Amino acid sequence: MSAEEGLQLGLLTEVVPADRLDARVAELAGQLAALSPGALAATKRWTWSLAGGGRLLEQGRDLSTLLAMTEDARAGMRAFFDRGARSARG
């Protein structure tokens, strides 16, 4: 299967030329680095749990509730309403 076919089928979200790959990876890594480490870790755990099925909706709700109580969440809300950038602390 080609990259273009994978994109059309929804298996990929983006295809970049080989000569732009390193730059695009750096861009995406920078975006991830600016996010809350705790939220990323929790999201990763929840995503991996999807393979196990079960209480997904309940887990998602619990995860959202826990993350909403963090200082990062409060800082993010303040930045959103102030329309400014913020730095996640973890």
N, C-alpha and C positions, 0 to 999 in steps of 0.2 A: 504494500500500500504506500502511496506517495504521501508526502506531507500535505499536499493540497487536498487529497482525498480525506485524510484524517481531519483536516480543518472543516471540510464540508460535512462530515459525519458528526462533528461535535466532539471528537476525541481530543482535539487540540484547541487552544484558545487563540493561538497566534503562530504565524510562520514568518521567520525573518531570513533574509539571505545570509549565507555563511559569513560573508565579510562584515556583517552587522551583528553577528551573534554575541561576541564578547561585549560589545557596547550595550546591547539590550540586556544581557545578563547583569551587567553592572548597574543599569538603571533600575531593574526590578529588585536587585539586592539592596540598593539604596532605599527604595520604597519600603521594603520589609524592615530594614534596620530602623526606620523612623517610627515604626509601630510599637505598640506596647509589647514587651517580651512576654509578659504574663498572659495577655490575650492571645498572642500567637501560639504559645505553648498549650493553652487550654483548647484552642481551636484545633490544633494538630491532634491532641488526644481525642477530641470528639470526632474528628474526621476519621481517625483510625478505628474508632468504635463503630462506625457505620457498617463496617464489614460484619460485625457481630449482630447487627439488627437489634431487636428488643425495644427498649424504652427510649427511642431516639427523640421523640418530641419532649418527653419529660426531661431528658438529659440536656437538650438544647435550652429549655426554659431555665433549668437550674444553672446552667453555665452562664446564660445571659444575666440572671439575677446576681450571681457571684461577681461577674465582671463589672456590672453596673455600680457596685459598691466600692470599686477601687479608686484610688487617687487619680490614676490615669484616665478613668472614665470621666471623673469630674473635670479634670484639666481639658479633656477633649471636648466636653460640652461647653466649657467656658470659651475655648478657642473657636468653636463653631459659632457661638453667638457673638463673639468678638470679631469673627471673620479673620482670625490670625492663625499663625502656625504655632505648633507646640512641640515640645520634645518629650517623648515617653520616657518614663523612669523605670518601669518594670513592676 
